[in-house]
Amino acid sequence: MSVKGGVLRVVSLYLPNGNPVDSPKFPYKLAWMKRLHAFARDRLALEEPLVLAGDYNVIPEPKDCRNPADWLGDALFQPESRAAFRELCALGYTDALRATTDAAGIYSFWDYQAGAWQKNNGIRIDHLMLSPQAADRLVAVAVDSQVRAWEKPSDHVPVVATLDFEPLAA
């Protein structure tokens, strides 16, 4: 997207799930996250507005799931997965949702099984990570959870950020 004063770069991500943890899938997930970290670090050197958006398959904190005990053996909630997510923050990226609220119970995913949606048994695994130049322009974040109630919905819902940019004149 071109904006006045430069470019807003958006990277769409879909990180590996990593389950089961005792299989080659979990080390693969962690290696993927390590490569993402290197990419994200290198992009910071460009000093441009950047959004790393998508399904990270990581539940960052206990407040990001309805029942943390249910996720203890899952790759999404392992200490190594959560640490890799925090390392993005340590680089200087901002978790857009957590920059606007510390509230628990905000989810972006509900499984199709066991009435998870109806019971609000959700998790937050879809994230918008903002470079400092994008975070400086952050106005608001919303999770459009109502779309989960649509007929034949996805198990994920959109996470939307509003950034203050002036569009280029047409």
C-alpha positions in Angstrom: 0.0 0.0 0.0 1.4 3.4 -0.9 0.9 6.2 1.5 2.1 9.8 1.7 5.7 9.7 2.9 6.4 6.2 1.8 5.1 2.6 1.8 3.2 0.6 4.3 4.5 -3.0 3.9 2.3 -5.8 5.0 3.6 -9.4 5.3 0.9 -12.1 5.5 2.1 -15.0 7.7 0.8 -18.5 8.4 3.2 -20.2 10.9 3.3 -24.0 11.3 1.1 -25.4 14.0 3.8 -27.6 15.4 1.7 -30.4 16.8 2.2 -33.0 18.1 5.0 -31.6 20.2 6.9 -34.9 20.4 7.1 -35.1 16.6 9.4 -33.4 14.1 6.7 -30.8 13.6 7.5 -28.9 16.7 11.3 -28.4 16.0 10.2 -27.4 12.5 7.9 -24.7 13.9 10.6 -23.4 16.2 13.1 -23.3 13.2 10.5 -21.4 11.2 10.0 -18.9 14.0 13.8 -18.4 14.1 13.9 -17.6 10.4 11.0 -15.2 10.9 12.9 -13.5 13.7 15.9 -13.0 11.4 13.6 -11.7 8.6 11.9 -9.3 11.1 15.3 -8.1 12.4 16.6 -7.4 8.9 13.4 -5.5 8.0 13.8 -3.2 11.0 17.0 -1.8 9.4 14.8 -0.3 6.6 13.0 1.9 9.2 9.7 1.6 7.4 6.1 1.0 8.5 5.7 -2.8 8.5 2.9 -5.1 9.7 3.7 -8.8 10.2 0.1 -10.1 10.1 -1.4 -13.5 10.3 -1.9 -16.8 12.1 1.2 -17.2 14.3 -0.2 -20.4 15.9 1.1 -19.0 19.3 -1.0 -18.2 22.4 1.3 -15.5 23.9 -0.1 -15.4 27.4 -2.6 -17.3 29.6 -5.1 -14.5 29.3 -5.1 -15.2 25.5 -7.1 -18.4 26.0 -10.2 -19.3 27.8 -8.8 -22.4 29.6 -5.0 -22.3 29.8 -4.8 -25.8 31.3 -6.4 -27.2 28.1 -3.4 -26.0 26.1 -0.4 -27.1 28.3 0.6 -29.9 26.0 -0.1 -28.1 22.8 2.6 -26.5 20.5 0.6 -23.3 20.5 1.2 -22.7 24.2 4.7 -24.3 24.8 7.2 -22.1 26.5 9.5 -22.2 23.5 6.7 -21.0 21.1 5.7 -18.2 23.5 9.4 -17.2 24.0 9.9 -17.0 20.2 6.9 -14.7 20.0 8.3 -12.5 22.8 11.6 -12.3 20.9 9.7 -10.4 18.2 8.6 -7.9 20.8 12.2 -7.7 22.1 13.3 -6.7 18.6 11.0 -3.7 18.8 7.8 -5.0 17.3 4.5 -4.1 19.0 1.6 -6.6 19.4 -1.1 -4.3 18.1 -3.9 -5.7 20.2 -1.9 -5.6 23.4 -0.8 -2.0 22.7 -4.5 -1.1 23.0 -5.8 -3.4 25.7 -4.7 -5.8 28.4 -8.2 -7.3 28.6 -8.5 -11.1 28.8 -11.0 -13.0 26.8 -10.2 -11.5 23.4 -9.9 -14.4 20.9 -9.4 -14.8 17.2 -10.0 -18.6 16.9 -12.6 -21.0 18.1 -12.4 -24.7 17.2 -15.4 -26.3 15.4 -15.7 -29.0 18.0 -17.4 -29.2 21.4 -19.3 -26.0 21.0 -16.2 -23.8 21.4 -17.8 -20.8 19.7 -21.0 -21.0 21.7 -19.1 -21.4 25.0 -16.6 -18.7 24.0 -13.8 -21.3 24.5 -11.4 -19.4 22.2 -7.7 -18.6 21.8 -5.8 -15.6 20.4 -3.4 -16.9 17.8 -3.8 -14.3 15.0 -1.6 -11.3 15.5 -0.6 -8.0 14.0 3.0 -7.2 14.9 4.0 -3.6 14.1 7.4 -2.2 13.4 8.1 1.0 15.4 7.2 3.1 12.4 3.8 1.4 12.1 3.2 1.4 15.8 3.7 5.1 15.9 0.6 5.4 13.7 -1.6 2.9 15.5 -5.0 4.3 16.2 -7.2 1.3 17.1 -7.4 -2.5 16.9 -10.6 -4.6 16.6 -11.2 -8.3 16.5 -14.3 -8.9 14.2 -15.5 -11.9 16.2 -19.1 -11.5 14.9 -18.1 -13.1 11.6 -17.6 -16.4 13.5 -21.4 -16.5 13.9 -21.9 -16.4 10.1 -23.2 -19.4 8.2 -20.2 -21.7 7.4 -17.6 -19.4 9.0 -13.9 -19.9 9.3 -12.6 -20.9 12.7 -10.5 -17.7 12.6 -11.8 -14.2 12.6 -10.2 -11.0 11.3 -8.0 -8.8 13.5 -8.0 -5.3 12.1 -5.8 -2.3 12.9 -6.4 1.3 12.0 -3.2 3.2 11.2 -3.0 6.9 10.7 -1.6 7.4 7.2 -2.4 10.0 4.6 -3.2 8.3 1.2 -1.5 9.5 -1.9 -3.5 11.9 -4.0 -5.2 10.1 -6.9 
